[in-house]
Amino acid sequence: MRIGSWTLPHPVCAAPMAGVTDRPYRRLCKALGAAYAVSEMAASNPRLWDSVKTSRRIDHAGEPDPIAVQIAGADPNMLAEAAVFNIRKGARIIDINMGCPVKKVCSVASGSALLRDEALIARILERVVSSCAPLGVPVTLKTRTGWDRDSRNAVRVARLAEDCGVAALTLHGRTRCDLYAGEAEYDTIREVRAAIRIPLIANGDIDTPEKARQVMDYTGADAIMIGRAAQGRPWIFREIAHYLAHGRHLPAPTYGELRGHLLEHLEDHYTFYGERTGVRSARKHIGWYLEGLPEAGELLPGIMTLETTGEQTAALERWFDGRDLGARAEPAGAMPHRH
């Protein structure tokens, strides 16, 4: 699949997630098989560009190309300015957020709230594409199937995107009002695939290699995007890519491999955020990595109260010292991997 001049080596991509897909996370996902990873959304308001939060979100030092930056906002000129600003900061692909369902984003007519105003969508897409085209940078769009189930308009939005020169579209199979509840529906993604020629990436509830294959076969999507299923399991990208290519499962990581990935992630995370913020923001990642593993339940309550990065690392190293590092690290009750 191609996004502008970029050719992805396989169709498995990492979704942008606020508070999750920071630079350390994206680097690890790419190292473990993600063909493409999009940053958490960056503000289009120039008054926020120098803030600590936005500065971190647009920091791509050491990140492999293609660097994709997602921008959010509702003002066409401001979004275009933000796109050019991020290109100068190293972005190779600009992604526009029209899918975030969070109230504080929608309350300012941004994210998936834009799905209620197709005329504004067209103005935004035209303005951003026209600003990025002279710089040779493609623009992509991530959206949902509509504002609610009675107003699904993904097909019209997709055609608008294609007409405006958008290079690829990612579609989450839920409406804004669905948030993340229930099951993603793929019928609309299938309808969109039939309506447009640009590449389409399917997103929503894809959490196993088999599900990835089923979604691609049913919808006709060119690629799939993994979000929540990669939290604490960044090797899912190589597992799915291998299954799609060969029809066989890779084995689950060993405890030794899990130890290496987690400690590498934490070291990068601590360096990126610093001591005080790093130790706190790492807690969610540690919980995701160890969730469901035998005996991890005894470790997690204590590790969540530790106040230094050194204490966190030491506690994890002691826990792994008590494991058989050659054994497969599979959550209790998980189906064994088939090879």
Contacts in CASP RR format, 6 or more apart in sequence:
PFRMAT RR
TARGET T0000
AUTHOR 0000-0000-0000
METHOD contacts of the structure
MODEL  1
MRIGSWTLPHPVCAAPMAGVTDRPYRRLCKALGAAYAVSEMAASNPRLWD
SVKTSRRIDHAGEPDPIAVQIAGADPNMLAEAAVFNIRKGARIIDINMGC
PVKKVCSVASGSALLRDEALIARILERVVSSCAPLGVPVTLKTRTGWDRD
SRNAVRVARLAEDCGVAALTLHGRTRCDLYAGEAEYDTIREVRAAIRIPL
IANGDIDTPEKARQVMDYTGADAIMIGRAAQGRPWIFREIAHYLAHGRHL
PAPTYGELRGHLLEHLEDHYTFYGERTGVRSARKHIGWYLEGLPEAGELL
PGIMTLETTGEQTAALERWFDGRDLGARAEPAGAMPHRH
1 7 0 8 1.000
1 8 0 8 1.000
1 11 0 8 1.000
1 168 0 8 1.000
1 199 0 8 1.000
1 222 0 8 1.000
1 223 0 8 1.000
2 8 0 8 1.000
2 199 0 8 1.000
3 36 0 8 1.000
3 66 0 8 1.000
3 93 0 8 1.000
3 138 0 8 1.000
3 140 0 8 1.000
3 167 0 8 1.000
3 168 0 8 1.000
3 199 0 8 1.000
4 93 0 8 1.000
4 138 0 8 1.000
4 167 0 8 1.000
4 168 0 8 1.000
5 136 0 8 1.000
5 138 0 8 1.000
6 65 0 8 1.000
6 66 0 8 1.000
6 92 0 8 1.000
6 93 0 8 1.000
6 138 0 8 1.000
8 35 0 8 1.000
8 36 0 8 1.000
8 223 0 8 1.000
9 35 0 8 1.000
10 35 0 8 1.000
10 241 0 8 1.000
10 244 0 8 1.000
10 245 0 8 1.000
11 35 0 8 1.000
11 216 0 8 1.000
11 222 0 8 1.000
11 223 0 8 1.000
11 224 0 8 1.000
11 241 0 8 1.000
11 244 0 8 1.000
12 33 0 8 1.000
12 34 0 8 1.000
12 35 0 8 1.000
12 212 0 8 1.000
12 223 0 8 1.000
12 224 0 8 1.000
12 226 0 8 1.000
12 237 0 8 1.000
12 240 0 8 1.000
12 241 0 8 1.000
12 244 0 8 1.000
13 34 0 8 1.000
13 35 0 8 1.000
13 36 0 8 1.000
13 37 0 8 1.000
13 38 0 8 1.000
13 170 0 8 1.000
13 201 0 8 1.000
13 223 0 8 1.000
13 224 0 8 1.000
13 225 0 8 1.000
13 226 0 8 1.000
14 21 0 8 1.000
14 26 0 8 1.000
14 29 0 8 1.000
14 30 0 8 1.000
14 34 0 8 1.000
14 36 0 8 1.000
14 37 0 8 1.000
14 38 0 8 1.000
14 225 0 8 1.000
14 226 0 8 1.000
14 227 0 8 1.000
14 230 0 8 1.000
14 237 0 8 1.000
15 21 0 8 1.000
15 38 0 8 1.000
15 170 0 8 1.000
15 203 0 8 1.000
15 225 0 8 1.000
15 226 0 8 1.000
15 227 0 8 1.000
15 230 0 8 1.000
16 38 0 8 1.000
16 39 0 8 1.000
16 40 0 8 1.000
16 41 0 8 1.000
16 70 0 8 1.000
16 95 0 8 1.000
16 97 0 8 1.000
16 142 0 8 1.000
17 40 0 8 1.000
17 227 0 8 1.000
17 228 0 8 1.000
17 231 0 8 1.000
18 40 0 8 1.000
18 41 0 8 1.000
18 100 0 8 1.000
18 102 0 8 1.000
19 40 0 8 1.000
19 281 0 8 1.000
20 40 0 8 1.000
20 231 0 8 1.000
20 284 0 8 1.000
21 29 0 8 1.000
21 37 0 8 1.000
21 38 0 8 1.000
21 39 0 8 1.000
21 40 0 8 1.000
22 39 0 8 1.000
22 40 0 8 1.000
22 56 0 8 1.000
22 57 0 8 1.000
22 269 0 8 1.000
22 272 0 8 1.000
23 39 0 8 1.000
23 56 0 8 1.000
23 59 0 8 1.000
23 60 0 8 1.000
23 61 0 8 1.000
23 62 0 8 1.000
23 63 0 8 1.000
23 268 0 8 1.000
23 272 0 8 1.000
24 265 0 8 1.000
24 268 0 8 1.000
24 269 0 8 1.000
24 271 0 8 1.000
24 272 0 8 1.000
25 234 0 8 1.000
25 265 0 8 1.000
25 269 0 8 1.000
25 285 0 8 1.000
26 34 0 8 1.000
26 37 0 8 1.000
26 39 0 8 1.000
26 63 0 8 1.000
27 62 0 8 1.000
27 63 0 8 1.000
27 64 0 8 1.000
27 268 0 8 1.000
28 234 0 8 1.000
28 261 0 8 1.000
28 264 0 8 1.000
28 265 0 8 1.000
28 268 0 8 1.000
29 37 0 8 1.000
29 230 0 8 1.000
29 234 0 8 1.000
29 237 0 8 1.000
30 37 0 8 1.000
30 63 0 8 1.000
30 64 0 8 1.000
32 234 0 8 1.000
32 235 0 8 1.000
32 237 0 8 1.000
32 238 0 8 1.000
32 261 0 8 1.000
33 235 0 8 1.000
33 237 0 8 1.000
33 238 0 8 1.000
33 241 0 8 1.000
34 226 0 8 1.000
34 230 0 8 1.000
34 234 0 8 1.000
34 237 0 8 1.000
35 223 0 8 1.000
35 237 0 8 1.000
35 241 0 8 1.000
36 66 0 8 1.000
36 68 0 8 1.000
36 223 0 8 1.000
37 68 0 8 1.000
38 68 0 8 1.000
38 69 0 8 1.000
38 70 0 8 1.000
38 93 0 8 1.000
38 95 0 8 1.000
38 142 0 8 1.000
39 57 0 8 1.000
39 58 0 8 1.000
39 60 0 8 1.000
39 67 0 8 1.000
39 68 0 8 1.000
39 69 0 8 1.000
39 70 0 8 1.000
40 57 0 8 1.000
40 70 0 8 1.000
41 57 0 8 1.000
41 70 0 8 1.000
41 71 0 8 1.000
41 72 0 8 1.000
41 97 0 8 1.000
41 100 0 8 1.000
42 54 0 8 1.000
42 57 0 8 1.000
42 58 0 8 1.000
42 69 0 8 1.000
42 70 0 8 1.000
42 71 0 8 1.000
42 72 0 8 1.000
42 82 0 8 1.000
42 86 0 8 1.000
43 49 0 8 1.000
43 51 0 8 1.000
43 54 0 8 1.000
43 71 0 8 1.000
43 72 0 8 1.000
43 73 0 8 1.000
43 82 0 8 1.000
44 71 0 8 1.000
44 72 0 8 1.000
44 73 0 8 1.000
44 75 0 8 1.000
44 78 0 8 1.000
44 79 0 8 1.000
44 81 0 8 1.000
44 82 0 8 1.000
45 73 0 8 1.000
45 78 0 8 1.000
45 82 0 8 1.000
46 78 0 8 1.000
46 81 0 8 1.000
46 82 0 8 1.000
46 85 0 8 1.000
48 54 0 8 1.000
49 55 0 8 1.000
49 58 0 8 1.000
49 82 0 8 1.000
49 85 0 8 1.000
56 272 0 8 1.000
56 273 0 8 1.000
58 69 0 8 1.000
58 86 0 8 1.000
58 89 0 8 1.000
58 91 0 8 1.000
59 272 0 8 1.000
60 67 0 8 1.000
60 69 0 8 1.000
60 89 0 8 1.000
60 90 0 8 1.000
60 91 0 8 1.000
65 92 0 8 1.000
66 92 0 8 1.000
66 93 0 8 1.000
67 90 0 8 1.000
67 91 0 8 1.000
67 92 0 8 1.000
67 93 0 8 1.000
68 91 0 8 1.000
68 92 0 8 1.000
68 93 0 8 1.000
68 94 0 8 1.000
68 95 0 8 1.000
68 140 0 8 1.000
69 86 0 8 1.000
69 89 0 8 1.000
69 91 0 8 1.000
69 93 0 8 1.000
69 94 0 8 1.000
69 95 0 8 1.000
70 95 0 8 1.000
70 96 0 8 1.000
70 97 0 8 1.000
70 142 0 8 1.000
71 79 0 8 1.000
71 82 0 8 1.000
71 83 0 8 1.000
71 86 0 8 1.000
71 94 0 8 1.000
71 95 0 8 1.000
71 96 0 8 1.000
71 97 0 8 1.000
71 128 0 8 1.000
72 96 0 8 1.000
72 97 0 8 1.000
72 100 0 8 1.000
72 105 0 8 1.000
72 110 0 8 1.000
72 111 0 8 1.000
73 79 0 8 1.000
73 97 0 8 1.000
73 108 0 8 1.000
73 110 0 8 1.000
73 111 0 8 1.000
74 108 0 8 1.000
74 109 0 8 1.000
74 110 0 8 1.000
74 111 0 8 1.000
74 113 0 8 1.000
74 114 0 8 1.000
74 120 0 8 1.000
74 124 0 8 1.000
76 120 0 8 1.000
76 123 0 8 1.000
76 124 0 8 1.000
76 126 0 8 1.000
76 127 0 8 1.000
76 128 0 8 1.000
77 127 0 8 1.000
79 96 0 8 1.000
79 124 0 8 1.000
79 127 0 8 1.000
79 128 0 8 1.000
80 127 0 8 1.000
80 128 0 8 1.000
80 130 0 8 1.000
80 131 0 8 1.000
81 131 0 8 1.000
83 91 0 8 1.000
83 94 0 8 1.000
83 128 0 8 1.000
83 131 0 8 1.000
83 132 0 8 1.000
83 137 0 8 1.000
83 139 0 8 1.000
84 131 0 8 1.000
84 132 0 8 1.000
84 135 0 8 1.000
86 94 0 8 1.000
87 94 0 8 1.000
87 132 0 8 1.000
87 135 0 8 1.000
87 137 0 8 1.000
91 137 0 8 1.000
92 137 0 8 1.000
93 137 0 8 1.000
93 138 0 8 1.000
93 139 0 8 1.000
93 140 0 8 1.000
93 167 0 8 1.000
94 128 0 8 1.000
94 132 0 8 1.000
94 137 0 8 1.000
94 138 0 8 1.000
94 139 0 8 1.000
94 140 0 8 1.000
95 139 0 8 1.000
95 140 0 8 1.000
95 141 0 8 1.000
95 142 0 8 1.000
95 170 0 8 1.000
96 124 0 8 1.000
96 125 0 8 1.000
96 128 0 8 1.000
96 139 0 8 1.000
96 140 0 8 1.000
96 141 0 8 1.000
96 142 0 8 1.000
97 105 0 8 1.000
97 110 0 8 1.000
97 111 0 8 1.000
97 142 0 8 1.000
98 111 0 8 1.000
98 112 0 8 1.000
98 114 0 8 1.000
98 115 0 8 1.000
98 121 0 8 1.000
98 141 0 8 1.000
98 142 0 8 1.000
98 143 0 8 1.000
98 144 0 8 1.000
98 157 0 8 1.000
99 111 0 8 1.000
99 112 0 8 1.000
99 115 0 8 1.000
99 142 0 8 1.000
99 143 0 8 1.000
99 144 0 8 1.000
99 172 0 8 1.000
99 176 0 8 1.000
100 106 0 8 1.000
100 110 0 8 1.000
100 111 0 8 1.000
100 112 0 8 1.000
101 111 0 8 1.000
101 112 0 8 1.000
101 144 0 8 1.000
101 174 0 8 1.000
101 176 0 8 1.000
101 177 0 8 1.000
101 178 0 8 1.000
101 179 0 8 1.000
101 180 0 8 1.000
105 111 0 8 1.000
105 112 0 8 1.000
105 113 0 8 1.000
106 112 0 8 1.000
106 113 0 8 1.000
106 176 0 8 1.000
107 113 0 8 1.000
109 117 0 8 1.000
112 143 0 8 1.000
112 144 0 8 1.000
112 146 0 8 1.000
112 147 0 8 1.000
112 175 0 8 1.000
112 176 0 8 1.000
113 147 0 8 1.000
113 176 0 8 1.000
114 120 0 8 1.000
114 121 0 8 1.000
114 124 0 8 1.000
115 121 0 8 1.000
115 143 0 8 1.000
115 144 0 8 1.000
115 146 0 8 1.000
115 147 0 8 1.000
115 151 0 8 1.000
115 153 0 8 1.000
115 157 0 8 1.000
115 176 0 8 1.000
116 147 0 8 1.000
116 151 0 8 1.000
118 153 0 8 1.000
118 156 0 8 1.000
118 157 0 8 1.000
118 160 0 8 1.000
121 157 0 8 1.000
121 160 0 8 1.000
122 160 0 8 1.000
122 164 0 8 1.000
125 139 0 8 1.000
125 141 0 8 1.000
125 160 0 8 1.000
125 161 0 8 1.000
125 164 0 8 1.000
125 165 0 8 1.000
125 166 0 8 1.000
126 164 0 8 1.000
128 139 0 8 1.000
129 139 0 8 1.000
129 164 0 8 1.000
129 165 0 8 1.000
129 166 0 8 1.000
132 138 0 8 1.000
132 139 0 8 1.000
138 167 0 8 1.000
138 168 0 8 1.000
139 165 0 8 1.000
139 166 0 8 1.000
139 167 0 8 1.000
140 166 0 8 1.000
140 167 0 8 1.000
140 168 0 8 1.000
140 169 0 8 1.000
140 170 0 8 1.000
141 157 0 8 1.000
141 161 0 8 1.000
141 166 0 8 1.000
141 168 0 8 1.000
141 169 0 8 1.000
141 170 0 8 1.000
142 169 0 8 1.000
142 170 0 8 1.000
142 171 0 8 1.000
142 172 0 8 1.000
142 203 0 8 1.000
143 154 0 8 1.000
143 157 0 8 1.000
143 169 0 8 1.000
143 170 0 8 1.000
143 171 0 8 1.000
143 172 0 8 1.000
144 154 0 8 1.000
144 171 0 8 1.000
144 172 0 8 1.000
144 173 0 8 1.000
144 174 0 8 1.000
144 175 0 8 1.000
144 176 0 8 1.000
145 152 0 8 1.000
145 154 0 8 1.000
145 171 0 8 1.000
145 172 0 8 1.000
145 173 0 8 1.000
145 174 0 8 1.000
145 175 0 8 1.000
145 185 0 8 1.000
145 188 0 8 1.000
145 189 0 8 1.000
146 152 0 8 1.000
146 153 0 8 1.000
146 154 0 8 1.000
146 157 0 8 1.000
146 175 0 8 1.000
146 176 0 8 1.000
147 153 0 8 1.000
147 175 0 8 1.000
147 176 0 8 1.000
147 177 0 8 1.000
148 175 0 8 1.000
148 176 0 8 1.000
148 177 0 8 1.000
148 178 0 8 1.000
149 175 0 8 1.000
149 177 0 8 1.000
149 178 0 8 1.000
151 175 0 8 1.000
152 175 0 8 1.000
152 188 0 8 1.000
154 171 0 8 1.000
154 188 0 8 1.000
154 189 0 8 1.000
154 191 0 8 1.000
154 192 0 8 1.000
155 188 0 8 1.000
155 191 0 8 1.000
155 192 0 8 1.000
155 195 0 8 1.000
158 169 0 8 1.000
158 171 0 8 1.000
158 192 0 8 1.000
158 195 0 8 1.000
158 196 0 8 1.000
158 200 0 8 1.000
159 195 0 8 1.000
159 196 0 8 1.000
161 169 0 8 1.000
161 196 0 8 1.000
161 198 0 8 1.000
162 169 0 8 1.000
162 196 0 8 1.000
162 197 0 8 1.000
162 198 0 8 1.000
165 198 0 8 1.000
166 198 0 8 1.000
167 198 0 8 1.000
167 199 0 8 1.000
168 198 0 8 1.000
168 199 0 8 1.000
168 200 0 8 1.000
168 201 0 8 1.000
168 222 0 8 1.000
169 192 0 8 1.000
169 196 0 8 1.000
169 198 0 8 1.000
169 199 0 8 1.000
169 200 0 8 1.000
169 201 0 8 1.000
170 200 0 8 1.000
170 201 0 8 1.000
170 202 0 8 1.000
170 203 0 8 1.000
170 225 0 8 1.000
171 188 0 8 1.000
171 189 0 8 1.000
171 192 0 8 1.000
171 200 0 8 1.000
171 201 0 8 1.000
171 202 0 8 1.000
171 203 0 8 1.000
172 184 0 8 1.000
172 203 0 8 1.000
172 204 0 8 1.000
173 184 0 8 1.000
173 185 0 8 1.000
173 186 0 8 1.000
173 188 0 8 1.000
173 189 0 8 1.000
173 202 0 8 1.000
173 203 0 8 1.000
173 204 0 8 1.000
174 180 0 8 1.000
174 182 0 8 1.000
174 184 0 8 1.000
174 185 0 8 1.000
174 204 0 8 1.000
180 228 0 8 1.000
183 205 0 8 1.000
184 203 0 8 1.000
184 204 0 8 1.000
184 205 0 8 1.000
186 202 0 8 1.000
186 215 0 8 1.000
186 218 0 8 1.000
186 219 0 8 1.000
189 200 0 8 1.000
189 202 0 8 1.000
189 215 0 8 1.000
189 219 0 8 1.000
189 221 0 8 1.000
190 218 0 8 1.000
190 219 0 8 1.000
190 220 0 8 1.000
192 200 0 8 1.000
193 200 0 8 1.000
193 219 0 8 1.000
193 220 0 8 1.000
193 221 0 8 1.000
199 222 0 8 1.000
199 223 0 8 1.000
200 219 0 8 1.000
200 220 0 8 1.000
200 221 0 8 1.000
200 222 0 8 1.000
200 223 0 8 1.000
201 221 0 8 1.000
201 222 0 8 1.000
201 223 0 8 1.000
201 224 0 8 1.000
201 225 0 8 1.000
202 215 0 8 1.000
202 216 0 8 1.000
202 219 0 8 1.000
202 220 0 8 1.000
202 221 0 8 1.000
202 223 0 8 1.000
202 224 0 8 1.000
202 225 0 8 1.000
203 224 0 8 1.000
203 225 0 8 1.000
203 227 0 8 1.000
204 225 0 8 1.000
204 227 0 8 1.000
205 211 0 8 1.000
206 212 0 8 1.000
206 215 0 8 1.000
206 224 0 8 1.000
206 225 0 8 1.000
206 226 0 8 1.000
206 229 0 8 1.000
206 240 0 8 1.000
207 226 0 8 1.000
207 228 0 8 1.000
207 229 0 8 1.000
207 236 0 8 1.000
208 229 0 8 1.000
208 240 0 8 1.000
209 239 0 8 1.000
209 240 0 8 1.000
209 242 0 8 1.000
209 243 0 8 1.000
209 244 0 8 1.000
209 247 0 8 1.000
209 249 0 8 1.000
210 243 0 8 1.000
212 224 0 8 1.000
212 240 0 8 1.000
212 243 0 8 1.000
212 244 0 8 1.000
213 243 0 8 1.000
213 244 0 8 1.000
213 247 0 8 1.000
215 221 0 8 1.000
215 224 0 8 1.000
216 223 0 8 1.000
216 224 0 8 1.000
216 244 0 8 1.000
224 240 0 8 1.000
226 236 0 8 1.000
226 237 0 8 1.000
226 240 0 8 1.000
229 236 0 8 1.000
230 236 0 8 1.000
230 237 0 8 1.000
231 285 0 8 1.000
231 288 0 8 1.000
232 285 0 8 1.000
232 287 0 8 1.000
232 288 0 8 1.000
232 289 0 8 1.000
232 291 0 8 1.000
233 288 0 8 1.000
233 289 0 8 1.000
234 261 0 8 1.000
234 265 0 8 1.000
235 253 0 8 1.000
235 257 0 8 1.000
235 261 0 8 1.000
238 250 0 8 1.000
239 249 0 8 1.000
239 250 0 8 1.000
242 248 0 8 1.000
242 249 0 8 1.000
242 250 0 8 1.000
243 249 0 8 1.000
243 250 0 8 1.000
248 338 0 8 1.000
248 339 0 8 1.000
249 337 0 8 1.000
249 338 0 8 1.000
249 339 0 8 1.000
250 337 0 8 1.000
250 339 0 8 1.000
251 328 0 8 1.000
251 337 0 8 1.000
251 339 0 8 1.000
252 328 0 8 1.000
252 329 0 8 1.000
252 330 0 8 1.000
252 334 0 8 1.000
252 337 0 8 1.000
253 261 0 8 1.000
253 328 0 8 1.000
253 329 0 8 1.000
254 325 0 8 1.000
254 326 0 8 1.000
254 327 0 8 1.000
254 328 0 8 1.000
254 329 0 8 1.000
255 320 0 8 1.000
255 323 0 8 1.000
255 324 0 8 1.000
255 325 0 8 1.000
255 326 0 8 1.000
255 327 0 8 1.000
255 328 0 8 1.000
255 329 0 8 1.000
256 320 0 8 1.000
256 323 0 8 1.000
256 325 0 8 1.000
256 326 0 8 1.000
256 329 0 8 1.000
257 329 0 8 1.000
258 289 0 8 1.000
258 320 0 8 1.000
258 329 0 8 1.000
259 316 0 8 1.000
259 317 0 8 1.000
259 320 0 8 1.000
259 323 0 8 1.000
259 325 0 8 1.000
261 289 0 8 1.000
262 285 0 8 1.000
262 286 0 8 1.000
262 289 0 8 1.000
262 316 0 8 1.000
263 313 0 8 1.000
263 316 0 8 1.000
263 317 0 8 1.000
265 285 0 8 1.000
266 282 0 8 1.000
266 285 0 8 1.000
266 286 0 8 1.000
266 309 0 8 1.000
266 312 0 8 1.000
266 313 0 8 1.000
266 316 0 8 1.000
269 278 0 8 1.000
269 281 0 8 1.000
269 282 0 8 1.000
269 285 0 8 1.000
270 278 0 8 1.000
270 279 0 8 1.000
270 282 0 8 1.000
270 309 0 8 1.000
272 278 0 8 1.000
273 281 0 8 1.000
274 309 0 8 1.000
275 308 0 8 1.000
275 309 0 8 1.000
278 309 0 8 1.000
279 306 0 8 1.000
279 307 0 8 1.000
279 308 0 8 1.000
279 309 0 8 1.000
279 312 0 8 1.000
282 309 0 8 1.000
282 312 0 8 1.000
283 303 0 8 1.000
283 304 0 8 1.000
286 300 0 8 1.000
286 303 0 8 1.000
286 304 0 8 1.000
286 312 0 8 1.000
286 316 0 8 1.000
287 300 0 8 1.000
290 296 0 8 1.000
290 297 0 8 1.000
290 299 0 8 1.000
290 300 0 8 1.000
291 331 0 8 1.000
292 331 0 8 1.000
292 332 0 8 1.000
293 329 0 8 1.000
293 330 0 8 1.000
293 331 0 8 1.000
293 332 0 8 1.000
294 332 0 8 1.000
295 319 0 8 1.000
296 319 0 8 1.000
299 315 0 8 1.000
299 316 0 8 1.000
299 319 0 8 1.000
302 315 0 8 1.000
303 312 0 8 1.000
303 315 0 8 1.000
303 316 0 8 1.000
306 312 0 8 1.000
306 315 0 8 1.000
328 337 0 8 1.000
330 336 0 8 1.000
330 337 0 8 1.000
END
